[in-house]
Amino acid sequence: MNAYRIDSRMLNDEHPEWQALLGQAHRAKTRPSCLCTDPPPPMYIAHVGDHFAVKRMPNTGGAHAPTCDSYEMPPELSGLSDVLGSAIREDVDAGTTAIKLGFSLTRLPGRKPPTGSPAENASVKADTRKLTLRGLLHYLWESARLNYWTPGMEGKRNWFVIRKYLLLTVAEISAKGHPLKDVLYIPEAFKLEHKTDIEHRRKMQLAGLTHTSGHARSLMIVIGLIKEFTRSTSGHLVVLKHLPDFRFAIAEDLLQRLNKRFENELAMMPHAEHSQILLIGTFGVSPVGIPTLEEIALMNLTVNAIPFENLYEFELLQKLTADHRRFVRALRYNRPSTKPLATALLVDTDPATALYVDAYGDPEYQMALEELIAESQLKTWCWNAGPGGGAMLALPPKAVGATATSATTNPKGVTTC
């Protein structure tokens, strides 16, 4: 729980008059300070609907302690730094965020559907101007703090919780001048006794997708866990968990591209125990009322909803959660997989430690990884796990009687891959 100084008072969100005090400070244009470090970083108060929230000032995330809710990982640990300020713009005065999307939310009549999420470019340069489908998913995941893990979260990352925090996140985000929540559909956690009410709410939310002949067809974004791919008499279907009565059609050519582009993500499922695959995609409704996917991206999740990119990362994340460690999962956003990225930041060490996994054993990738680590100011741990590598190294021990502090102010230690 974060503590803040507002005027001369030290407060947190458990104060019985928290919302009223934030409202007073917002009207007085008072800037809170976060007490996670000394000197305390400045904050601002956002007003969204009837709710007030304390937010970090843009470009100050690195000034917070790694254990703080407002901490933002250094550039080498997250693809967020690539897109913040270009694809993602924060408005402090309005308390809102505007994003630019690199995919369409309309379908013109007679125009062929998009090719799906394309294969990554060979270049390591990321497109920073607009968010891809995966970039949007990573942004929502991190904004909802679903890439953060503490032992107290064990057993609490069910779909109800995931959906709740994603929806809270999108409440203050706009895309193309419209609220993102209006074009985002996240299935409710299904309960048989509430089936009729759930179906009614879904129909109300998707009413804007009604097909109109001769006009551009609106699309929405869906986020859901894949239950299965199946066939019907009319073609292929994608079945999402919590949507037993609402199945998405997928064209044969899009399914083939999906299997090729996300071959590794799909292949890992049987080998990563209790893991899940999350789908984000755009979809519309056909003239006869069939929901049809247009563009898709996938993300693998552990049972605790922590994203992973390969089985070595899966092993590391399972080890961290089994050992009751506190960490933040690093996310790529638009960065291609050819560019090295940390797996996580371990925040229960002093200083915090960046964890890297080399899963490829490729000389060029390893050289790029070593350069990245050399340029970083963080203490690092690296596991050469791919071909020719070895077993996982011992993890850095937890700090004893100390709180993890900002790694950028501490001497660097390096474990080379």
C-alpha positions in Angstrom: 0.0 0.0 0.0 1.4 3.4 -1.0 1.5 6.4 1.4 1.2 10.0 0.2 1.8 13.4 1.5 -1.0 15.8 0.7 -0.3 19.2 2.0 1.1 18.4 5.4 -0.9 15.1 6.0 0.3 11.6 5.4 -2.5 9.4 3.9 -3.2 6.2 2.1 -6.2 4.8 0.3 -7.5 3.1 3.5 -8.3 6.4 5.1 -12.1 6.6 5.6 -12.4 9.9 3.9 -9.9 9.1 1.1 -12.1 10.1 -1.8 -13.4 13.3 -0.2 -9.8 14.4 0.6 -8.6 13.6 -2.9 -11.6 15.7 -4.2 -10.6 18.6 -2.1 -7.0 18.4 -3.2 -8.0 18.1 -6.8 -10.1 21.2 -6.7 -7.3 23.1 -4.9 -4.8 21.8 -7.6 -2.7 20.3 -4.8 0.0 17.9 -6.0 0.5 14.9 -3.7 4.0 13.4 -3.1 4.6 9.7 -3.0 6.5 8.6 0.2 8.1 5.5 -1.4 11.6 7.2 -1.6 13.4 10.3 -0.4 13.1 12.8 -2.0 9.4 11.9 -2.6 8.4 12.0 -6.3 5.5 14.3 -7.2 2.1 12.9 -8.2 -1.2 14.3 -9.6 -4.8 13.6 -8.9 -7.0 12.3 -11.8 -10.8 12.7 -11.8 -12.5 10.0 -13.9 -16.3 9.9 -13.6 -17.1 10.1 -9.8 -13.7 8.6 -8.8 -10.4 10.2 -7.8 -7.1 8.5 -8.1 -3.5 9.4 -7.4 -1.3 9.0 -10.5 2.4 9.4 -11.2 3.6 12.3 -13.2 4.7 11.4 -16.7 8.3 10.4 -17.1 8.8 10.0 -13.3 8.2 6.3 -12.9 11.9 5.6 -12.5 12.1 7.9 -9.5 9.8 5.6 -7.5 10.9 2.5 -5.5 10.5 -0.8 -7.4 8.0 -1.9 -4.8 5.9 1.2 -5.3 2.7 1.0 -7.4 3.9 3.9 -9.5 7.3 2.4 -10.3 8.1 2.3 -14.1 10.9 0.0 -15.2 14.0 1.3 -17.0 14.0 1.3 -20.8 15.9 -2.0 -21.0 13.3 -3.8 -19.0 10.1 -2.7 -20.8 8.9 -1.8 -24.3 6.7 0.9 -22.7 9.5 3.5 -23.0 9.4 3.0 -26.8 5.7 4.1 -27.2 5.2 6.4 -24.2 4.7 10.0 -25.5 4.0 8.8 -29.1 1.6 5.9 -29.2 0.6 6.7 -25.6 0.0 10.3 -24.5 -0.9 11.1 -20.9 -2.9 14.3 -20.1 -2.1 15.3 -16.5 -4.7 18.1 -16.3 -7.6 15.9 -17.6 -6.4 12.7 -15.9 -6.8 10.8 -19.1 -4.7 8.8 -21.6 -5.0 8.9 -25.4 -3.6 6.0 -27.4 -3.0 5.5 -31.1 -3.8 2.1 -32.6 -2.0 0.4 -35.4 -5.0 -1.6 -36.5 -8.4 -0.7 -37.8 -11.7 -0.7 -36.0 -13.8 -0.5 -39.2 -14.3 -2.8 -42.2 -15.3 -1.2 -45.5 -17.7 -3.2 -47.7 -16.0 -5.3 -50.4 -12.5 -4.9 -48.8 -10.7 -8.0 -47.8 -10.0 -8.5 -44.1 -6.5 -7.7 -42.8 -3.9 -10.4 -42.9 -4.0 -10.8 -39.1 -1.1 -10.0 -36.8 1.9 -10.0 -39.2 5.2 -11.8 -38.7 7.7 -9.7 -36.9 10.2 -7.7 -39.0 13.7 -9.0 -39.1 14.8 -5.6 -37.9 15.1 -4.9 -34.2 13.6 -1.4 -34.6 10.2 -1.1 -33.0 7.3 1.0 -34.4 6.7 3.6 -31.7 4.0 5.5 -33.4 1.0 3.2 -32.9 0.2 0.3 -30.6 -0.1 -3.2 -32.2 -2.7 -5.6 -30.9 0.0 -7.1 -28.7 1.3 -3.7 -27.7 -2.2 -2.7 -26.6 -2.7 -5.9 -24.6 0.7 -5.4 -22.8 -0.3 -1.8 -22.0 -3.6 -2.8 -20.5 -1.9 -5.7 -18.6 0.7 -3.4 -17.1 -1.7 -0.5 -16.4 -3.9 -3.0 -14.5 -0.7 -4.2 -12.7 -1.4 -7.7 -13.8 2.4 -8.1 -14.5 3.1 -7.4 -10.8 3.4 -10.4 -8.4 3.5 -10.7 -4.6 2.9 -13.9 -2.6 -0.4 -12.5 -1.3 -1.8 -12.7 -4.8 -1.6 -16.5 -4.9 -5.0 -18.1 -5.8 -6.6 -14.7 -6.5 -5.9 -14.2 -10.2 -9.2 -15.6 -11.5 -11.0 -14.2 -14.5 -13.3 -12.1 -12.4 -10.3 -10.3 -10.9 -8.5 -10.0 -14.3 -11.6 -8.5 -16.0 -12.3 -6.1 -13.1 -8.8 -4.5 -13.2 -8.7 -4.4 -17.0 -12.0 -2.5 -17.1 -10.9 -0.1 -14.3 -7.8 0.6 -16.4 -9.7 1.4 -19.7 -12.1 3.8 -18.0 -9.7 6.7 -18.5 -8.2 5.7 -21.9 -9.4 7.0 -25.3 -8.6 5.8 -28.8 -9.3 7.8 -32.0 -11.2 10.3 -29.9 -13.6 7.8 -28.3 -13.6 6.0 -25.0 -11.7 2.7 -25.3 -14.3 1.0 -23.1 -16.9 1.5 -25.8 -15.1 -0.7 -28.2 -13.6 -3.3 -25.8 -15.5 -6.5 -25.0 -14.2 -8.6 -22.1 -16.5 -11.6 -21.3 -18.0 -11.7 -17.9 -17.1 -14.6 -15.6 -19.8 -17.1 -16.5 -22.3 -18.3 -14.0 -25.1 -20.6 -15.1 -27.6 -19.0 -12.7 -26.9 -15.5 -14.3 -26.8 -16.8 -17.9 -29.8 -14.7 -19.1 -28.6 -11.5 -17.5 -25.1 -12.0 -18.9 -26.4 -12.6 -22.3 -28.6 -9.5 -22.2 -25.7 -7.3 -21.1 -23.5 -8.7 -23.9 -26.2 -8.0 -26.5 -26.5 -4.4 -25.2 -22.8 -3.9 -25.4 -22.4 -5.3 -28.9 -25.5 -3.6 -30.4 -23.3 -1.1 -32.3 -21.9 -3.9 -34.4 -25.1 -4.4 -36.3 -24.2 -4.8 -40.0 -25.5 -2.1 -42.4 -25.3 -2.9 -46.1 -23.2 -0.5 -48.2 -21.6 1.2 -45.2 -18.4 0.7 -43.2 -18.8 -2.0 -40.6 -17.7 -1.2 -37.0 -15.4 -3.5 -35.2 -14.7 -4.1 -31.6 -11.8 -5.5 -29.6 -12.2 -8.7 -27.6 -9.9 -10.1 -24.9 -10.5 -13.6 -23.6 -9.0 -16.9 -22.7 -9.0 -19.5 -25.4 -10.9 -22.7 -24.6 -10.6 -24.4 -27.9 -10.5 -24.2 -31.7 -13.3 -26.3 -33.3 -15.1 -26.9 -36.5 -18.7 -26.5 -37.4 -20.7 -27.3 -40.6 -19.9 -23.8 -41.8 -16.2 -23.5 -40.9 -13.8 -22.9 -38.1 -14.7 -21.4 -34.7 -12.8 -20.0 -31.7 -14.4 -20.8 -28.4 -13.4 -18.5 -25.4 -13.8 -19.5 -21.8 -16.9 -17.9 -20.1 -18.6 -17.7 -23.5 -20.2 -21.1 -24.0 -23.0 -19.7 -26.2 -21.1 -17.1 -28.2 -18.5 -18.5 -30.6 -16.3 -16.5 -33.0 -16.0 -17.6 -36.6 -12.5 -17.5 -38.1 -11.7 -17.6 -41.8 -9.6 -20.5 -43.1 -6.8 -18.2 -44.3 -6.7 -16.2 -41.0 -6.5 -19.5 -39.1 -3.6 -20.6 -41.2 -1.7 -17.4 -40.6 -2.5 -17.6 -36.9 -1.0 -21.1 -36.7 2.1 -19.9 -38.5 2.6 -16.6 -36.7 1.8 -18.0 -33.2 3.2 -21.5 -33.8 5.4 -21.3 -30.7 2.7 -19.9 -28.4 0.3 -22.7 -29.4 2.9 -25.4 -29.2 3.9 -24.5 -25.6 0.4 -25.1 -24.2 0.8 -28.9 -23.5 4.3 -28.4 -22.0 3.5 -25.6 -19.6 1.4 -27.0 -16.8 -1.9 -25.2 -16.1 -0.9 -22.4 -18.5 -3.5 -20.5 -20.6 -3.5 -18.6 -23.9 -5.1 -15.2 -24.0 -6.5 -13.9 -27.2 -6.9 -10.2 -28.2 -8.6 -9.6 -31.5 -10.8 -7.3 -33.5 -14.2 -8.7 -34.6 -17.4 -7.6 -36.3 -20.8 -9.2 -36.8 -21.7 -10.6 -40.2 -24.9 -9.7 -42.0 -26.5 -12.8 -40.6 -25.4 -12.1 -37.0 -22.3 -14.2 -36.7 -19.3 -12.7 -34.7 -16.3 -13.0 -36.9 -12.6 -12.4 -36.0 -10.6 -10.0 -38.3 -7.2 -9.7 -36.6 -5.6 -11.7 -33.8 -2.7 -11.8 -31.3 -2.0 -14.3 -28.6 -0.2 -14.2 -25.2 0.8 -17.2 -23.0 0.0 -16.9 -19.3 0.9 -18.9 -16.3 -1.8 -20.1 -13.9 -1.3 -16.8 -12.1 -1.8 -14.8 -15.3 1.9 -13.8 -15.7 2.9 -13.6 -19.4 5.7 -15.8 -20.7 7.4 -16.1 -24.1 9.2 -19.5 -23.9 9.3 -22.5 -21.6 12.5 -21.3 -19.9 10.8 -18.1 -18.8 7.9 -20.3 -17.7 10.2 -22.3 -15.5 11.7 -19.2 -14.0 8.3 -17.6 -13.3 7.1 -20.8 -11.7 10.2 -20.9 -9.5 9.7 -17.3 -8.5 6.1 -17.8 -7.5 6.8 -21.2 -5.7 9.6 -19.4 -3.7 7.2 -16.6 -2.7 9.2 -13.9 -4.4 8.1 -10.4 -5.3 8.7 -9.4 -8.9 7.5 -7.4 -11.9 7.2 -9.1 -15.3 8.8 -7.1 -18.2 6.6 -6.7 -21.3 7.6 -6.1 -24.9 4.8 -3.9 -26.2 5.9 -3.3 -29.9 9.4 -4.6 -29.5 10.2 -7.6 -31.7 11.3 -10.9 -30.1 14.7 -10.5 -31.9 15.5 -7.7 -29.5 16.6 -8.9 -26.0 14.4 -7.9 -23.1 14.6 -8.8 -19.4 12.1 -11.4 -18.1 11.4 -9.7 -14.8 12.6 -7.3 -12.1 13.0 -9.0 -8.7 12.0 -6.4 -6.2 12.6 -8.3 -2.9 16.4 -8.0 -3.2 18.4 -4.9 -2.2 19.0 -3.5 -4.7 16.3 -4.8 -7.1 17.7 -7.3 -9.7 16.9 -7.6 -13.4 16.5 -11.2 -14.5 17.4 -12.2 -18.0 16.9 -15.5 -19.8 18.8 -16.4 -23.0 16.6 -19.0 -24.6 18.2 -18.9 -28.1 21.9 -19.7 -27.9 22.3 -17.5 -31.0 25.7 -15.6 -31.0 24.2 -12.4 -32.4 21.3 -12.4 -29.8 23.8 -13.2 -27.0 26.0 -10.3 -28.1 23.1 -8.0 -28.1 22.0 -9.2 -24.7 25.5 -8.7 -23.3 25.6 -5.2 -24.7 22.2 -4.5 -23.1 23.3 -5.7 -19.7 26.6 -3.7 -19.9 24.8 -0.5 -20.6 22.2 -1.0 -17.9 22.6 0.5 -14.4 20.8 -2.3 -12.8 22.1 -5.3 -10.8 21.5 -8.3 -13.1 21.1 -12.1 -13.1 21.3 -14.0 -16.3 20.5 -17.7 -17.2 21.9 -19.1 -20.4 19.1 -21.6 -20.9 19.1 -22.3 -24.6 21.1 -24.8 -26.7 24.5 -25.4 -25.0 23.3 -23.7 -21.8 22.9 -25.1 -18.4 20.5 -25.5 -15.5 19.0 -22.5 -13.8 21.4 -20.6 -11.6 20.6 -19.9 -8.0 18.4 -16.8 -7.7 19.6 -13.8 -5.7 18.5 -14.1 -2.1 15.8 -12.0 -0.5 16.9 -8.9 1.3 17.0 -9.4 5.1 15.6 -6.6 7.2 15.6 -4.2 4.3 13.2 -2.8 1.8 14.2 -3.1 -1.9 15.2 0.4 -3.2 15.7 1.9 -6.6 18.4 -0.1 -8.3 19.7 2.9 -10.3 21.2 4.4 -7.1 23.1 1.2 -6.0 26.3 -0.4 -7.1 25.8 -2.7 -10.1 26.5 -6.4 -10.0 26.4 -8.5 -13.1 26.0 -12.2 -13.9 27.0 -12.6 -17.5 25.1 -15.0 -19.8 
